[in-house]
Amino acid sequence: MPLVRSMRRRGAGRAMVAAAAVLLAAGPAWVAAGAASDGSPAATGDASAARQAGRPASPVLAAVENLDRSATWTVVNELSLEFETHHPQGLARVGDKLYLSSVEVIEPPVRYPEPVDGYDRSPGRGVGHLFELDLTGRLLRHVTLGEGTMYHPGGIDFDGRDLWVPVAEYRPNSRSIVYAVDPRTLRARPAFRSDDHVGGVVRDADTGHVHGVSWGSRRFYTWTARGQVLDRVDNESHYVDFQDCAAVGAGSAVCTGLVEYRNPDGVRFDLGGIAVVDLREGTVGHEVPVTTVSANRHVVTRNPVHLEVDGDVLRMWAAPDDGGEPGGTTLMVLETSAES
């Protein structure tokens, strides 16, 4: 499929790319990224009507743009997920339900001494999962996603009607299926396929376009809802690699992720971050570091993250630890000020 624009340099209008997902038991005033304010599948939020009515973007956008490196994230709750979570990837909330994507790795990919057919490693074997939870973290329903060597789900988003879930091969420069999942039935419909590893997607309710990131978020993609490639832009930010994203209105998304560094002694240090991305320009705007870690010493933005505003509080839901690690996966709830 032809590209409308194969490459663009970073423009002045920066904003956001994608953010992610988990929510728990927030109070009645919370407003989440990536969903209508009431969180219901029926609240589709017509974009042009919203603009004409002067309806603002999600408060999450302003709250994230108010953050700086002095922001302190306080852990206010921790919920142990009492089921096999495997390697969590993305989170989203729909009403009083949470949706968690995860990859179960049965046979890990193995790096080749030399590239084989353009790949740097074997595909491995595994199973992609999408779990439905209640607000206490209890497992309600479950569906498997994927096809053949495409078994690795990524960051997910809810557009007011469907959950958008990419499932890719577990290697860069590979292949993916992007699913639209009805949260009422968990019926998964393949929306389109991509000839690249898609690590996370959001859907812009204003345009209907789907936006995604590649392996390590080194490329930003824009597709129609049927998969026609409209744009592919190199990510010129090298601060963190995005893992999970959510649309927040105003042509923007919030993305979270991390990058792994080594200190002079060779000890690993994971730096997390939150970024605002302009979905239409494919440029990264406001970025702030996150250094809070889990019980297993993973930075909290390692994988699934959901952000919401509740009054003057910006709340983060995060699940950085894998099911096979000591203590398993805990859903962490953290808060910081939503005001500058």
Phi, psi and chi 1 to 4 in degrees:
 res  aa     phi    psi   chi1   chi2   chi3   chi4
   1 MET       -  134.9  -61.1  176.3 -173.9      -
   2 PRO   -70.9  149.4   26.3  -34.0      -      -
   3 LEU   -89.8  136.3  -64.2  176.8      -      -
   4 VAL   -73.6  -43.1  173.1      -      -      -
   5 ARG  -136.8  120.1  -63.6  176.6  -62.8  -81.4
   6 SER   -82.2  -25.3   60.0      -      -      -
   7 MET  -159.6  140.8 -132.8  -32.0 -118.4      -
   8 ARG  -139.0  147.2 -105.4 -178.5  -49.8  174.0
   9 ARG   -84.5  158.9  -62.1 -164.0   59.8   80.9
  10 ARG   -61.9  129.2  178.8  175.6  -63.3 -179.3
  11 GLY   -95.2 -179.2      -      -      -      -
  12 ALA   -76.2  -33.1      -      -      -      -
  13 GLY   -82.7   89.3      -      -      -      -
  14 ARG   -93.3  155.1  -61.7  177.3  170.2 -177.0
  15 ALA  -159.4  -89.4      -      -      -      -
  16 MET  -152.1  158.2  -56.3  177.3   94.9      -
  17 VAL  -119.1  -64.9 -177.1      -      -      -
  18 ALA  -159.5  145.7      -      -      -      -
  19 ALA  -135.9 -176.7      -      -      -      -
  20 ALA  -128.3 -133.5      -      -      -      -
  21 ALA  -141.4  -48.8      -      -      -      -
  22 VAL   -76.0  148.4  111.8      -      -      -
  23 LEU  -135.9  153.1  -76.2 -159.8      -      -
  24 LEU  -126.7 -130.5 -118.0 -146.0      -      -
  25 ALA   -90.5   62.1      -      -      -      -
  26 ALA   -73.2  159.7      -      -      -      -
  27 GLY   -73.1  179.0      -      -      -      -
  28 PRO   -67.6  -15.8   22.2  -33.4      -      -
  29 ALA   -91.6   -2.7      -      -      -      -
  30 TRP   -67.0  145.2   67.7  -97.5      -      -
  31 VAL  -128.7  121.6 -179.5      -      -      -
  32 ALA   -97.7  158.9      -      -      -      -
  33 ALA   -74.7  147.8      -      -      -      -
  34 GLY    81.5    9.2      -      -      -      -
  35 ALA  -154.1  162.8      -      -      -      -
  36 ALA   -63.0  156.3      -      -      -      -
  37 SER   -62.1  -26.5   59.9      -      -      -
  38 ASP   -91.3   -3.9   68.8   -4.5      -      -
  39 GLY    70.0   10.1      -      -      -      -
  40 SER   -93.2  149.1   66.3      -      -      -
  41 PRO   -60.1  -28.0  -23.7   33.4      -      -
  42 ALA   -75.8  -19.7      -      -      -      -
  43 ALA   -83.1   81.6      -      -      -      -
  44 THR   -80.2  -22.2   57.4      -      -      -
  45 GLY    65.5   75.0      -      -      -      -
  46 ASP   -60.4  124.1  179.4   76.2      -      -
  47 ALA   -68.0  -48.9      -      -      -      -
  48 SER   -64.9  -37.9   58.7      -      -      -
  49 ALA   -64.8  -38.4      -      -      -      -
  50 ALA   -63.2  -40.5      -      -      -      -
  51 ARG   -66.5  -43.0  -97.5 -155.2  -68.9  -91.5
  52 GLN   -63.0  -33.5  -69.6  171.3    7.7      -
  53 ALA   -80.9   -5.0      -      -      -      -
  54 GLY    72.2   22.9      -      -      -      -
  55 ARG   -69.3  130.4 -165.2  160.4   61.1 -155.1
  56 PRO   -76.0  166.8   28.9  -35.6      -      -
  57 ALA   -67.7  168.8      -      -      -      -
  58 SER   -54.7  139.4  165.8      -      -      -
  59 PRO   -58.5  -18.3  -22.2   32.0      -      -
  60 VAL   -60.2  -36.8  171.1      -      -      -
  61 LEU   -60.1  -52.1  174.9   55.9      -      -
  62 ALA   -64.6  -39.0      -      -      -      -
  63 ALA   -63.5  -42.5      -      -      -      -
  64 VAL   -66.7  -40.2  168.4      -      -      -
  65 GLU   -68.6  -16.9  -69.9 -174.7  -38.1      -
  66 ASN   -84.7  -12.8  -77.9  -24.1      -      -
  67 LEU   -70.5  149.1  -65.9  176.4      -      -
  68 ASP  -139.0 -176.2   59.3   30.4      -      -
  69 ARG   -68.1  -12.7   67.9  175.0   63.0 -178.9
  70 SER   -85.8   -3.8   68.1      -      -      -
  71 ALA   -60.1  132.3      -      -      -      -
  72 THR  -108.9  122.4  -60.4      -      -      -
  73 TRP   -96.7  119.8  -70.0   95.0      -      -
  74 THR  -103.8  127.6  -58.2      -      -      -
  75 VAL   -75.2  119.3  178.9      -      -      -
  76 VAL  -109.0  -14.5  -62.3      -      -      -
  77 ASN  -162.4  152.3 -158.2   -2.0      -      -
  78 GLU  -140.7  125.8  -65.2 -176.8  -67.9      -
  79 LEU  -118.2  120.3  -62.9  170.5      -      -
  80 SER   -77.7  128.6  178.5      -      -      -
  81 LEU   -88.3  110.2  -59.6 -175.1      -      -
  82 GLU   -90.9   50.8  -58.8  -63.1  -26.3      -
  83 PHE  -151.8  168.0   62.0   94.2      -      -
  84 GLU   -74.6  106.6 -176.6   52.0   69.6      -
  85 THR   -90.7  -16.5   57.3      -      -      -
  86 HIS    61.4 -123.2  -52.4  -67.3      -      -
  87 HIS  -118.2   92.6 -178.8   30.3      -      -
  88 PRO   -60.8  148.0  -24.4   35.8      -      -
  89 GLN  -127.1  -52.5  -62.4  -64.8  -50.1      -
  90 GLY  -138.9  156.2      -      -      -      -
  91 LEU  -140.2  146.0  -79.3  158.1      -      -
  92 ALA  -152.0  156.3      -      -      -      -
  93 ARG  -117.7  139.1  178.2  177.1  179.6  170.9
  94 VAL  -132.3  107.2 -178.5      -      -      -
  95 GLY    60.2 -121.8      -      -      -      -
  96 ASP  -101.5   23.4   60.6   -5.4      -      -
  97 LYS  -121.4  149.2  -56.5  -65.3 -169.1  -58.7
  98 LEU  -113.2  147.8  -52.1  174.9      -      -
  99 TYR  -127.6  125.0  -64.0   87.2      -      -
 100 LEU  -123.0  121.3  170.9   70.9      -      -
 101 SER   -93.3  149.7   65.3      -      -      -
 102 SER  -158.1  153.3 -178.2      -      -      -
 103 VAL  -114.0  129.7   56.9      -      -      -
 104 GLU   -99.5  112.8  175.5 -173.8   -0.1      -
 105 VAL   -93.5  115.8  178.7      -      -      -
 106 ILE   -91.4  -41.0  -62.5  171.0      -      -
 107 GLU  -134.6  109.5  176.5 -173.0  -56.5      -
 108 PRO   -64.1  146.3  -18.2   30.1      -      -
 109 PRO   -60.1  148.0  -22.8   34.0      -      -
 110 VAL  -121.7  130.5  176.5      -      -      -
 111 ARG   -67.2  139.1  -75.9 -170.9  176.4  -88.0
 112 TYR   -85.0  148.7  -62.8  131.7      -      -
 113 PRO   -60.5  -37.1  -21.0   31.7      -      -
 114 GLU  -135.4  151.6  -61.2  -69.6  -21.7      -
 115 PRO   -55.6  141.8  -26.2   35.5      -      -
 116 VAL  -121.2  115.9  175.7      -      -      -
 117 ASP    54.6   33.0  -63.2  -31.6      -      -
 118 GLY    87.6   -3.1      -      -      -      -
 119 TYR  -101.7  146.1  -63.4  114.7      -      -
 120 ASP   -94.1   -4.2   68.5  -12.0      -      -
 121 ARG  -156.8  165.8   66.5 -163.5   73.8 -176.1
 122 SER   -73.7  162.2   66.5      -      -      -
 123 PRO   -76.3  -21.8   27.3  -35.0      -      -
 124 GLY    68.9 -172.3      -      -      -      -
 125 ARG  -137.9  147.3  -68.2 -169.2  -56.7  117.0
 126 GLY  -175.1 -172.6      -      -      -      -
 127 VAL  -136.4  133.9  179.7      -      -      -
 128 GLY   -92.3  137.9      -      -      -      -
 129 HIS  -125.7  147.5  -61.7  -87.2      -      -
 130 LEU  -129.5  116.0 -178.4   65.7      -      -
 131 PHE  -103.3  141.2  -59.6  110.9      -      -
 132 GLU  -107.0  128.7  179.8 -173.5   70.8      -
 133 LEU  -124.2  157.7  -40.6  176.5      -      -
 134 ASP   -87.6 -177.6   67.6   15.6      -      -
 135 LEU   -76.3   -1.0  -63.1 -176.6      -      -
 136 THR  -101.0    0.0   68.3      -      -      -
 137 GLY    91.0    8.0      -      -      -      -
 138 ARG   -78.2  133.7 -178.5  170.0   62.3   95.7
 139 LEU   -70.6  128.0  179.9   63.3      -      -
 140 LEU  -106.5  -53.5  -59.2  176.2      -      -
 141 ARG  -143.5  170.1  -66.9 -173.7  -63.8  171.8
 142 HIS  -157.5  142.2  159.2 -113.1      -      -
 143 VAL  -139.1  146.5   64.6      -      -      -
 144 THR   -97.7  147.4   58.5      -      -      -
 145 LEU  -131.7  152.7  -59.9  172.0      -      -
 146 GLY   124.7  178.4      -      -      -      -
 147 GLU  -161.1  121.5  176.1 -174.9  -61.0      -
 148 GLY    58.9 -123.9      -      -      -      -
 149 THR   -83.7    1.6   55.9      -      -      -
 150 MET   -95.6   98.2  -66.5  178.4  -75.8      -
 151 TYR  -135.5    2.9   59.5   85.1      -      -
 152 HIS  -102.7   99.5 -169.7  -62.8      -      -
 153 PRO   -68.3  158.1  -17.4   30.8      -      -
 154 GLY  -121.4 -155.2      -      -      -      -
 155 GLY   -68.5  142.6      -      -      -      -
 156 ILE  -121.2  164.7   67.8  177.5      -      -
 157 ASP  -148.6  151.9 -168.8   28.5      -      -
 158 PHE  -113.4  126.9  176.5   61.3      -      -
 159 ASP  -100.9   11.7   69.1   -3.6      -      -
 160 GLY   101.2  -15.5      -      -      -      -
 161 ARG  -132.8  -49.9 -175.4 -177.3   65.3 -175.7
 162 ASP  -121.7  154.1  -68.0  -41.0      -      -
 163 LEU   -88.4  131.7  -67.3  157.1      -      -
 164 TRP  -104.9  120.2  -70.8   81.5      -      -
 165 VAL  -131.2  115.1 -175.1      -      -      -
 166 PRO   -86.1  143.4   32.7  -32.6      -      -
 167 VAL  -131.1  119.4  179.7      -      -      -
 168 ALA  -124.3  167.7      -      -      -      -
 169 GLU   -66.1  151.2  -67.7 -170.3   -2.6      -
 170 TYR   -88.6   57.1 -157.9  171.3      -      -
 171 ARG  -164.9  153.4   52.8 -174.6  178.1  177.8
 172 PRO   -70.8  160.6   23.9  -31.7      -      -
 173 ASN    52.8   49.0  -54.2  -49.9      -      -
 174 SER  -122.0 -124.7   54.4      -      -      -
 175 ARG  -140.6  157.8  -58.8  177.4  -59.0  145.4
 176 SER  -148.8  157.1  -52.2      -      -      -
 177 ILE  -116.7  134.2  -57.7  173.1      -      -
 178 VAL  -106.2  120.5  175.9      -      -      -
 179 TYR  -101.4  146.4  -68.6   94.3      -      -
 180 ALA  -107.9  119.5      -      -      -      -
 181 VAL  -112.7  126.1 -179.4      -      -      -
 182 ASP   -77.7  114.9 -174.9  -23.0      -      -
 183 PRO   -67.9  -17.2   23.9  -32.8      -      -
 184 ARG   -73.9  -34.5  -63.3  166.7  -62.9 -176.2
 185 THR  -117.6  -14.2   62.7      -      -      -
 186 LEU    62.2   20.4  -72.7 -167.9      -      -
 187 ARG   -73.6  125.7  177.4 -179.7  175.4  -85.9
 188 ALA  -102.4  125.7      -      -      -      -
 189 ARG  -113.5  120.7  170.9  179.3   60.0   84.5
 190 PRO   -63.0  113.8  -19.6   32.5      -      -
 191 ALA   -80.7  -42.8      -      -      -      -
 192 PHE  -168.3  173.3   61.3   88.4      -      -
 193 ARG  -120.4  153.7  -64.3  168.8 -176.8  -97.9
 194 SER  -131.4  143.3  171.5      -      -      -
 195 ASP   -90.7   48.2  -68.5  -32.3      -      -
 196 ASP  -160.1  162.4 -160.6   -6.8      -      -
 197 HIS   -75.0  116.7  175.1  103.8      -      -
 198 VAL  -101.8  115.8  178.4      -      -      -
 199 GLY   -95.2   -8.2      -      -      -      -
 200 GLY  -177.7  148.4      -      -      -      -
 201 VAL  -139.4  155.3  -66.7      -      -      -
 202 VAL  -138.2  159.8  -59.1      -      -      -
 203 ARG  -118.6  126.5 -169.8  170.4 -171.4 -134.5
 204 ASP   -80.2  112.0 -174.4  -17.8      -      -
 205 ALA   -66.9  -23.6      -      -      -      -
 206 ASP   -68.2  -45.0  -69.5    3.9      -      -
 207 THR  -103.8  -20.0   63.5      -      -      -
 208 GLY    82.4   -2.6      -      -      -      -
 209 HIS   -77.3  151.9  -64.7  158.0      -      -
 210 VAL  -104.1  133.2  178.8      -      -      -
 211 HIS  -118.4  142.5  -59.1  -93.6      -      -
 212 GLY  -147.0  167.1      -      -      -      -
 213 VAL  -120.2  149.1  -65.0      -      -      -
 214 SER   -86.7 -173.3   66.9      -      -      -
 215 TRP   -53.9  124.9 -179.7  -80.0      -      -
 216 GLY    69.3   10.0      -      -      -      -
 217 SER    53.2   35.6   67.3      -      -      -
 218 ARG   -78.6  -16.1  -67.7  -55.9   89.4 -149.3
 219 ARG  -132.7  142.5  -69.6 -179.1  -69.1  -85.4
 220 PHE  -104.4  133.8  -64.6  147.4      -      -
 221 TYR  -116.6  150.9  -78.8   94.9      -      -
 222 THR  -129.7  129.4  -59.4      -      -      -
 223 TRP  -127.4  158.5  -58.5  -86.0      -      -
 224 THR   -71.2  169.3   66.8      -      -      -
 225 ALA   -65.7  -13.1      -      -      -      -
 226 ARG  -102.6    3.4  -67.0 -173.9  175.6 -176.8
 227 GLY    99.3    6.0      -      -      -      -
 228 GLN   -70.1  127.1  178.9 -175.2   -3.7      -
 229 VAL   -73.5  119.5 -179.9      -      -      -
 230 LEU   -99.5  -28.2  -60.1  176.5      -      -
 231 ASP  -160.5  148.0 -156.4    1.6      -      -
 232 ARG  -142.0  122.4 -173.0 -174.5   69.7 -174.7
 233 VAL  -129.7  133.9 -177.6      -      -      -
 234 ASP   -68.2  136.0  -75.5   -7.6      -      -
 235 ASN   -77.3  114.2  178.9    4.0      -      -
 236 GLU   -87.4   -2.2  -64.7 -176.0   12.4      -
 237 SER   -91.6  133.5  173.3      -      -      -
 238 HIS  -121.1   27.3  -60.2  -83.4      -      -
 239 TYR   -77.5  -60.7 -178.9   49.9      -      -
 240 VAL  -136.4  160.4  -61.8      -      -      -
 241 ASP   -93.6  126.2  -65.6  -17.8      -      -
 242 PHE   -74.8  136.9  -58.1  136.5      -      -
 243 GLN  -112.8  -34.4  -55.6  -66.1  -39.4      -
 244 ASP  -146.2  142.4 -156.7    3.2      -      -
 245 CYS  -141.8  158.9  -63.1      -      -      -
 246 ALA  -147.9  136.9      -      -      -      -
 247 ALA   -69.7  142.2      -      -      -      -
 248 VAL  -128.6   15.4  -68.9      -      -      -
 249 GLY    84.3  175.2      -      -      -      -
 250 ALA    57.4   30.8      -      -      -      -
 251 GLY    67.2   25.7      -      -      -      -
 252 SER  -128.4  165.4  -60.4      -      -      -
 253 ALA  -145.9  160.0      -      -      -      -
 254 VAL  -112.9  130.9  172.7      -      -      -
 255 CYS  -120.3  147.3  -71.1      -      -      -
 256 THR  -127.7  157.1   53.8      -      -      -
 257 GLY   177.3 -156.5      -      -      -      -
 258 LEU  -159.4  169.5   83.2  165.1      -      -
 259 VAL  -142.5  143.5   68.3      -      -      -
 260 GLU   -96.7  126.6  179.5 -178.3  -51.9      -
 261 TYR  -116.5  166.5  -66.7  100.6      -      -
 262 ARG  -124.9  133.3  -62.0  -80.3  172.8  176.1
 263 ASN   -79.6  175.8   69.4   16.4      -      -
 264 PRO   -58.0  -22.2  -28.3   36.8      -      -
 265 ASP   -89.7    2.3  -62.8  -35.2      -      -
 266 GLY    85.7    4.7      -      -      -      -
 267 VAL   -79.7  135.8  177.1      -      -      -
 268 ARG   -72.0  140.3 -169.0 -171.4   75.2 -177.5
 269 PHE  -135.1  120.8  169.0   68.4      -      -
 270 ASP   -97.5  121.1  -69.4  -14.7      -      -
 271 LEU  -103.0  122.1  176.5   64.2      -      -
 272 GLY   -94.3  170.3      -      -      -      -
 273 GLY  -166.2  160.7      -      -      -      -
 274 ILE  -126.0  137.4  -55.5  174.0      -      -
 275 ALA  -137.6  151.3      -      -      -      -
 276 VAL  -103.4  131.1  173.4      -      -      -
 277 VAL  -126.1  138.6  179.5      -      -      -
 278 ASP   -84.1  112.0 -173.7  -43.0      -      -
 279 LEU   -65.3  -31.4  -66.8  173.4      -      -
 280 ARG   -86.4  -28.7  -64.2  161.3 -160.3 -176.4
 281 GLU   -94.5  -19.7  -66.6  -62.9  -39.7      -
 282 GLY    67.5   40.0      -      -      -      -
 283 THR  -124.9  150.0   53.4      -      -      -
 284 VAL   -98.3  131.2  178.2      -      -      -
 285 GLY  -104.3 -116.1      -      -      -      -
 286 HIS   -64.0  132.7 -170.3   68.6      -      -
 287 GLU  -134.9  139.5  -62.1  178.4  -73.6      -
 288 VAL  -137.1  147.7  -69.3      -      -      -
 289 PRO   -80.2  155.3   29.3  -33.8      -      -
 290 VAL  -132.4  128.3  176.1      -      -      -
 291 THR  -121.8   -4.6   57.0      -      -      -
 292 THR   -63.8  137.4  -53.8      -      -      -
 293 VAL  -121.1  163.5  -62.4      -      -      -
 294 SER   -88.3 -177.9   68.3      -      -      -
 295 ALA   -61.3  -29.6      -      -      -      -
 296 ASN   -95.3   17.5  -73.5  -58.6      -      -
 297 ARG    67.2   27.0  -50.1  -56.1  -63.6  172.1
 298 HIS   -94.2  136.5  -63.5  -58.3      -      -
 299 VAL   -60.9  142.9   68.4      -      -      -
 300 VAL   -65.8  -22.2  -67.7      -      -      -
 301 THR   -91.1   20.3   56.9      -      -      -
 302 ARG   -58.7  -44.5  177.4 -169.3 -176.9 -149.9
 303 ASN  -138.8 -107.4  -83.2  -44.0      -      -
 304 PRO   -68.9  134.2  -15.9   29.6      -      -
 305 VAL  -143.3  137.9  170.1      -      -      -
 306 HIS  -126.7  137.9  166.8   82.5      -      -
 307 LEU  -118.0  142.0  -63.8  171.1      -      -
 308 GLU  -150.2  157.3   64.2 -178.9   -0.7      -
 309 VAL  -110.5  132.2  169.4      -      -      -
 310 ASP  -130.8   97.0 -174.5   -1.7      -      -
 311 GLY    66.1 -120.2      -      -      -      -
 312 ASP   -99.2   19.2   61.1   -4.7      -      -
 313 VAL  -114.6  133.4  168.8      -      -      -
 314 LEU   -98.3  118.2  175.1   61.6      -      -
 315 ARG  -107.9  136.6 -177.1  175.1  -64.7  119.3
 316 MET  -115.5  131.8  176.7 -168.2  -64.5      -
 317 TRP  -109.7  128.3  -56.7   81.8      -      -
 318 ALA  -141.9  146.9      -      -      -      -
 319 ALA  -133.7   74.3      -      -      -      -
 320 PRO   -79.2  -19.7   27.2  -33.4      -      -
 321 ASP   -97.1  146.7  -66.7  -16.0      -      -
 322 ASP   -83.7  159.7  -67.7  -16.1      -      -
 323 GLY   -64.3  -28.9      -      -      -      -
 324 GLY   -86.4   -1.0      -      -      -      -
 325 GLU   -86.6  163.5  -65.2 -176.4  -75.1      -
 326 PRO   -53.6  126.2  -27.7   35.3      -      -
 327 GLY    85.0   -9.0      -      -      -      -
 328 GLY    67.3 -159.8      -      -      -      -
 329 THR   -89.3  127.7  -59.3      -      -      -
 330 THR  -114.9  132.7  -64.6      -      -      -
 331 LEU   -84.5  111.4 -174.6   60.0      -      -
 332 MET   -94.4  138.1  -58.7  176.5   65.0      -
 333 VAL  -116.7  120.3 -174.8      -      -      -
 334 LEU  -125.3  152.2  -51.8   93.3      -      -
 335 GLU  -136.1  149.6  -65.8  179.9  -11.0      -
 336 THR  -147.4  173.6 -168.5      -      -      -
 337 SER   -70.7  138.3  174.0      -      -      -
 338 ALA   -90.3   -0.4      -      -      -      -
 339 GLU  -112.7  152.0  -59.6  176.0  -10.9      -
 340 SER   -74.5      -   55.8      -      -      -
